[in-house]
Amino acid sequence: RQRVQTAVSHIEAHFGEPCTLQTLADIAGLSRFHFVRMFGAVVGQSPNQYVINTRMRAASDRLLATKTPIAQIAFDVGFNDISHFYSCFRETFSCTPRQWRMRA
């Protein structure tokens, strides 16, 4: 549990940077296979999904708090592809980033 929590803390602090499975497993001091199993058991989702959800939370907060362009927010929170950002955002919040901002 403590090892997975260390990886979660790293994700929360560095979500804008690349978070590879190998990097997270190294931080936790586990093999990749064992890390994925342990992470799922403790957190309830895969490491990749947790990273995406963390980035989505950060993006949604920034969309409401700033007037920064959507593309810049996507890059700032760790997405390298705008279409992937839009797809993940729509899947998570059932609307586009622009609609999310307009609702506020």
N, C-alpha and C positions, 0 to 999 in steps of 0.2 A: 504494500500500500504506500509506504513512504517513497519508494522509488518512482512509482507512477505519479505521486504528488509532486515530486521534483520535476518531472517532465511537464506536468500541467502548469506548474509555476513558470517554467521556461517558455511554454507556449503563450501564456498570458502576458509575459513581459516582452516577448520578441515575435509576436504574431506577424509583424510586417516583414520579417526576414524569412528566407527559405527555411522551412522546417521539414527536413527529410526524415523518413522513418529511421534511417541509420543514425542520424544525429540525435534524435530523441531516445533511441535505444541506448546509445552511448552515454547520454546524460543520466539515464536510469540505471546504467550498469548491467544491462540485460542483452541477450541476443535479440535480434529483430523479431523472430518468431515468438519467443517467450514474452517480449514486450507487448506485442499486439494482443496476445491472449490476456495478459495481466491488465493492460489498459482497458480492454473491453469489459473485463470482469469488474473492475473498480469504477470506471466512469460510465459505462453503459453504451458507449459508441466507439467507433474506430478512431485511432489517432488522427487520421486524415479528416474525418468528419468533424472532430473536435476543433481542429485548426480552422476549417472553413467556418464553422459556427462562431468561433471567436472573432474571426475577421468580419463576419456579417454583423455581429453586435457592434464592433468598433465602427464599421461603415455606417450603420443606421444612426448611431450617436452623432457622428460627424456630419451626416446629411442634415440632421436637425439643428445642430449647434453652429454650423458654419455655412458660408456661401461658396465654399471651395468647389470648383467644378467636379462633377461626378467622376470623370476619368481620373483626375488627380487623386481623389479619395480612394478609388479602386487600386491605383498603384501604391498609395501610401499604406494601405492595409495588407498588401502582400500579393495582390493579383497581378499577373503579367499579361493577362488577356481580358480585354473589356467585355467581350461576348460571354466569357466564362463567368465573369463577375455578375453581369446582368442575369444570366441563367441561374446562378446560385441565389442571387437576391430575390428573384421572382419565385423560386422554389421555397425559399425560407419565409418570405413575407407576403406572398401572393399579390405582389404589385411590383412595378418597376421602381428603381431608385428615385426617378423624377416624381412619380406619383407619391412615394413615401414622403419626399420633401414637401410636396404641395399640400399634403394632408395636415402638415404641421402649421 
